[in-house]
Amino acid sequence: MKVSLPEKTLEHWASQYVTHRYRTRAALWWPTAGQDIEVGRYPNRLGKAIQIELKTCKHHRTKTTNYQIVQIDLGQLCDYLRRPLWEQPFYAFPRAAWVGDLEEYTHRHGGPAVTDHAYRRSEEWWFAHWLVVMTARDVAAVLDAEVRAQLSNPPPRGSFARGHRVELVRYEVHHRRGLVRTSWRDGSSPTYLGWRDFWSKLETCGTSSWPQVVWLPEPPREDSARGIGPGDGIPYSEVMPLIWDAVSPTVVEPNQGTDERISSVRPDEDDAGALNDVVPYGIGDDGVFRPIATREGVPSTSPGTDRRVGVALDFELL
């Protein structure tokens, strides 16, 4: 099988999309080989961060049928699954409706230069129309049998071996009719989001099962009305209200006799979005965000084949 579209190209297109959509309110980090994505290197401001692992597809042809196939490195996926939920990435990959190599197919059908697929001006060829997103756990659910077998025999130290790729999804594509059939590995019909829908949902905090890190004021205050007690984490449903309370504090005059909370975050002189006294909170399996320790300079156990990007969004986008 041959690659239909270089993964490096997808990386660039994804980066350009985020940059165009959010301008200076999003920070991107592509780790080099031997690096991991460390929370301590993100901007220290109210907001959130996620990771995205990009996968391309490969084309295959039999005598009668054309296929586009998305494969997942099983060892890489299992390494991700061993991490806490907040450290796991989303997977983004094509829902391919073209035959063979994308550049050649575009040329044959009179489409724009393949480099223009990064932009909305390419219209129906725009990559944002066919890139889809799933969580690592949703990907693992489709590959449940293979993942269980792999996790049952972990390496004594370090990472799982890389290079064993299994088919996640196969698209049957017709020259004239485009995508005619989608077949997932386990025969199911899993839920996924289109690329643009994914970002829109992320701006409203996604769901309580999505991996993400948020930066919130320190220390968290006890708030019985919100179900937050001393030393508790912060429920998913209260993250957005806490962020907006922090950036729109209630000013209480002395001698008012009120116990209303006063926000202690202080705007930075250069940027109202850069706020002091914030710490990262990672979401857990129970949908509760808890403080996480930042760690810098820790070498990754990855052999350097990951295609992850770290994306941090400012609070103004949430």
C-alpha positions as CSV (number, residue, x, y, z in Angstrom):
1,M,0.0,0.0,0.0
2,K,1.1,3.5,-0.7
3,V,0.5,6.7,1.3
4,S,-2.3,8.8,-0.1
5,L,-1.2,12.0,1.6
6,P,2.0,12.6,3.6
7,E,1.4,12.9,7.3
8,K,3.8,15.8,7.3
9,T,1.4,17.7,5.0
10,L,-1.5,17.0,7.4
11,E,0.6,18.4,10.2
12,H,1.1,21.6,8.3
13,W,-2.6,21.9,7.3
14,A,-3.7,21.3,10.9
15,S,-1.3,23.9,12.2
16,Q,-2.4,26.4,9.6
17,Y,-6.1,25.8,10.4
18,V,-5.6,26.4,14.1
19,T,-3.5,29.5,13.5
20,H,-6.0,31.0,11.1
21,R,-9.0,30.1,13.3
22,Y,-7.5,31.4,16.6
23,R,-4.8,33.9,15.6
24,T,-2.7,34.7,18.6
25,R,-5.1,33.1,21.1
26,A,-3.7,29.6,20.4
27,A,-0.2,28.2,21.0
28,L,1.1,25.2,19.1
29,W,3.9,22.8,20.1
30,W,5.3,20.1,17.9
31,P,7.8,18.0,19.9
32,T,10.9,16.7,18.2
33,A,12.1,13.1,18.4
34,G,12.9,12.2,22.0
35,Q,10.7,14.9,23.4
36,D,7.4,14.6,25.2
37,I,4.7,17.3,25.4
38,E,5.2,18.8,28.8
39,V,2.5,20.8,30.6
40,G,5.1,23.1,32.1
41,R,6.0,24.5,28.7
42,Y,2.5,25.7,27.8
43,P,1.6,29.4,28.4
44,N,0.9,30.0,32.0
45,R,-2.6,31.6,31.5
46,L,-6.2,30.7,32.0
47,G,-7.2,28.4,29.3
48,K,-6.9,24.7,28.2
49,A,-4.7,22.4,26.3
50,I,-5.1,19.2,24.3
51,Q,-3.0,16.9,22.2
52,I,-3.8,15.6,18.7
53,E,-2.2,12.6,16.9
54,L,-2.5,12.9,13.1
55,K,-2.8,9.8,10.9
56,T,-2.9,9.6,7.2
57,C,-4.4,6.9,5.0
58,K,-3.0,4.5,2.4
59,H,-4.5,3.5,-0.9
60,H,-5.0,-0.1,-2.0
61,R,-6.6,-1.5,-5.2
62,T,-7.8,-5.0,-6.0
63,K,-9.1,-6.0,-9.5
64,T,-12.5,-4.6,-8.8
65,T,-12.3,-2.2,-5.9
66,N,-10.4,0.9,-4.6
67,Y,-9.8,1.3,-0.9
68,Q,-8.4,4.0,1.4
69,I,-7.2,2.5,4.7
70,V,-6.3,4.2,8.0
71,Q,-3.9,2.2,10.2
72,I,-3.0,2.7,13.8
73,D,0.3,1.8,15.4
74,L,-0.8,-0.6,18.1
75,G,2.2,-0.1,20.4
76,Q,1.8,3.7,20.2
77,L,-1.9,3.5,21.0
78,C,-1.2,1.3,24.0
79,D,1.5,3.7,25.3
80,Y,-1.1,6.5,25.1
81,L,-3.7,4.4,27.0
82,R,-1.3,3.8,29.9
83,R,-1.2,7.6,30.5
84,P,-3.7,9.5,32.7
85,L,-6.7,10.6,30.7
86,W,-5.6,14.2,30.6
87,E,-2.3,13.2,28.8
88,Q,-4.0,11.1,26.1
89,P,-4.4,12.6,22.6
90,F,-7.2,12.8,20.2
91,Y,-6.7,11.0,16.9
92,A,-7.4,12.9,13.6
93,F,-7.4,11.1,10.3
94,P,-9.0,11.3,6.9
95,R,-12.5,10.2,5.9
96,A,-11.1,9.7,2.4
97,A,-13.4,9.8,-0.6
98,W,-10.8,9.9,-3.4
99,V,-9.1,7.1,-5.4
100,G,-5.4,6.5,-5.0
101,D,-2.9,9.4,-4.4
102,L,-4.7,12.6,-3.4
103,E,-2.5,14.9,-5.5
104,E,-2.9,12.7,-8.6
105,Y,-6.6,12.4,-8.1
106,T,-7.1,16.1,-7.7
107,H,-5.2,16.8,-10.9
108,R,-7.2,14.2,-12.9
109,H,-10.5,15.8,-11.7
110,G,-9.5,19.4,-12.4
111,G,-9.2,20.4,-8.7
112,P,-6.9,23.1,-7.2
113,A,-3.3,22.5,-6.5
114,V,-3.0,20.1,-3.6
115,T,-1.3,22.7,-1.5
116,D,-4.5,24.8,-1.7
117,H,-6.4,22.0,0.1
118,A,-5.2,23.6,3.3
119,Y,-7.6,26.6,2.7
120,R,-11.3,27.2,2.5
121,R,-10.8,28.6,-1.0
122,S,-10.3,25.0,-2.3
123,E,-14.1,24.6,-1.6
124,E,-15.1,20.9,-1.6
125,W,-11.4,19.9,-1.7
126,W,-10.7,21.6,1.7
127,F,-9.1,19.1,4.1
128,A,-11.4,20.4,6.9
129,H,-14.3,18.7,5.1
130,W,-12.8,15.2,5.3
131,L,-10.6,15.2,8.5
132,V,-12.4,13.6,11.5
133,V,-11.5,13.3,15.2
134,M,-11.9,10.6,17.8
135,T,-10.4,10.2,21.3
136,A,-7.7,7.6,21.9
137,R,-10.1,5.6,24.0
138,D,-12.7,5.6,21.2
139,V,-10.0,4.4,18.8
140,A,-9.1,1.7,21.3
141,A,-12.7,0.6,21.6
142,V,-12.8,-0.2,17.8
143,L,-9.5,-2.2,18.2
144,D,-10.6,-3.7,21.5
145,A,-9.3,-7.3,20.9
146,E,-5.9,-6.2,19.7
147,V,-5.5,-3.6,22.4
148,R,-6.4,-6.1,25.2
149,A,-3.9,-8.6,23.9
150,Q,-1.2,-6.0,23.7
151,L,-1.9,-4.5,27.1
152,S,-1.9,-8.0,28.7
153,N,1.8,-8.3,27.9
154,P,3.4,-5.0,28.7
155,P,7.2,-4.5,28.2
156,P,9.3,-4.8,31.4
157,R,10.3,-1.1,31.0
158,G,9.9,1.7,28.6
159,S,7.5,1.8,25.6
160,F,5.7,-0.9,23.7
161,A,7.4,-1.8,20.4
162,R,6.4,0.3,17.5
163,G,5.7,-0.7,13.9
164,H,2.8,-3.2,14.3
165,R,0.0,-1.4,12.5
166,V,-3.6,-2.6,12.5
167,E,-6.4,-1.4,10.3
168,L,-8.8,1.0,12.1
169,V,-11.2,1.8,9.2
170,R,-11.4,1.0,5.5
171,Y,-13.2,3.2,2.9
172,E,-14.4,1.7,-0.4
173,V,-14.2,4.4,-3.0
174,H,-15.6,4.6,-6.5
175,H,-14.1,6.8,-9.2
176,R,-17.4,8.5,-9.9
177,R,-19.5,8.0,-6.8
178,G,-16.8,8.8,-4.2
179,L,-17.0,7.1,-0.8
180,V,-19.5,4.2,-1.1
181,R,-18.8,2.1,2.0
182,T,-17.1,2.5,5.4
183,S,-15.9,-0.6,7.3
184,W,-14.5,-0.3,10.9
185,R,-12.3,-3.0,12.3
186,D,-14.8,-4.3,14.7
187,G,-17.8,-3.9,12.4
188,S,-19.3,-1.1,14.6
189,S,-20.3,2.4,13.8
190,P,-18.3,4.5,16.3
191,T,-18.9,8.2,17.0
192,Y,-16.5,10.8,15.6
193,L,-16.6,14.5,14.9
194,G,-15.7,16.5,11.8
195,W,-12.6,18.6,12.2
196,R,-14.4,22.0,12.4
197,D,-17.2,20.6,14.7
198,F,-14.5,19.2,17.0
199,W,-13.0,22.7,17.6
200,S,-16.4,24.3,18.1
201,K,-17.2,21.7,20.7
202,L,-13.8,22.1,22.4
203,E,-14.6,25.8,22.8
204,T,-17.5,24.8,25.1
205,C,-15.3,22.4,27.0
206,G,-16.1,19.3,25.0
207,T,-17.4,16.5,27.2
208,S,-16.4,15.1,30.6
209,S,-14.7,12.1,28.9
210,W,-12.5,14.2,26.7
211,P,-8.8,14.4,27.6
212,Q,-7.8,18.0,28.4
213,V,-5.9,20.2,30.8
214,V,-7.2,23.5,32.1
215,W,-5.4,26.3,33.9
216,L,-7.4,27.7,36.8
217,P,-6.8,30.1,39.7
218,E,-4.8,28.8,42.6
219,P,-5.8,27.8,45.2
220,P,-9.3,26.6,44.4
221,R,-11.7,27.9,47.0
222,E,-14.2,25.8,48.9
223,D,-17.6,26.2,47.3
224,S,-20.3,24.1,48.7
225,A,-22.9,25.5,46.3
226,R,-20.8,24.0,43.5
227,G,-19.9,20.8,45.2
228,I,-16.3,21.8,45.8
229,G,-15.0,21.0,49.3
230,P,-11.6,21.5,50.8
231,G,-9.0,19.5,48.9
232,D,-11.6,18.4,46.3
233,G,-11.0,18.5,42.6
234,I,-13.2,20.6,40.3
235,P,-16.2,18.9,38.6
236,Y,-16.3,19.2,34.8
237,S,-19.5,21.2,35.0
238,E,-17.9,23.9,37.1
239,V,-14.8,24.6,35.0
240,M,-16.3,27.2,32.7
241,P,-18.0,29.1,35.5
242,L,-14.8,29.2,37.5
243,I,-12.9,30.6,34.5
244,W,-15.4,33.3,33.9
245,D,-15.6,34.2,37.6
246,A,-11.8,34.6,37.5
247,V,-11.8,37.0,34.5
248,S,-15.0,38.9,35.6
249,P,-14.5,39.1,39.4
250,T,-17.1,40.4,41.7
251,V,-15.9,43.5,43.5
252,V,-17.1,43.7,47.1
253,E,-17.0,47.0,49.0
254,P,-15.8,46.8,52.6
255,N,-18.3,46.6,55.4
256,Q,-21.0,45.1,53.1
257,G,-21.4,42.1,55.3
258,T,-21.2,39.7,52.4
259,D,-19.3,36.5,52.1
260,E,-19.3,36.7,48.3
261,R,-16.0,35.5,46.8
262,I,-13.5,38.0,45.4
263,S,-11.3,36.8,42.6
264,S,-7.6,37.1,43.3
265,V,-6.2,36.7,39.8
266,R,-4.4,39.7,38.5
267,P,-4.2,40.7,34.8
268,D,-0.7,40.8,33.3
269,E,0.3,44.3,32.3
270,D,0.8,43.4,28.7
271,D,-2.1,41.0,28.1
272,A,-5.4,40.7,30.0
273,G,-5.4,37.1,29.0
274,A,-2.2,36.3,30.9
275,L,-3.2,35.8,34.5
276,N,-1.0,35.1,37.5
277,D,-1.6,32.4,40.1
278,V,-2.9,29.8,37.8
279,V,-2.1,26.1,37.8
280,P,-2.9,23.2,35.5
281,Y,-5.6,20.8,36.3
282,G,-6.0,17.5,34.4
283,I,-9.3,15.7,33.9
284,G,-9.6,12.2,35.4
285,D,-11.7,9.1,34.6
286,D,-14.4,10.4,36.9
287,G,-14.8,13.7,35.0
288,V,-13.1,15.7,37.8
289,F,-10.2,18.1,37.3
290,R,-7.3,17.8,39.8
291,P,-4.0,19.7,40.1
292,I,-1.2,18.1,38.2
293,A,2.5,18.6,38.8
294,T,4.4,20.1,35.9
295,R,7.5,18.4,34.8
296,E,10.1,19.8,32.4
297,G,13.1,18.1,30.8
298,V,11.7,14.6,31.2
299,P,12.8,12.6,28.2
300,S,10.0,10.8,26.3
301,T,9.9,7.1,26.2
302,S,8.7,7.4,22.6
303,P,11.0,6.3,19.8
304,G,10.1,9.5,18.0
305,T,7.5,8.3,15.6
306,D,4.6,10.3,17.2
307,R,2.8,12.9,15.1
308,R,1.3,14.8,18.0
309,V,0.7,18.5,18.3
310,G,0.0,20.2,21.6
311,V,-2.6,23.0,21.3
312,A,-3.2,25.5,24.1
313,L,-6.3,27.9,23.9
314,D,-6.7,31.1,25.8
315,F,-9.7,31.6,28.1
316,E,-11.1,34.2,25.7
317,L,-11.9,31.3,23.3
318,L,-13.9,29.3,25.8
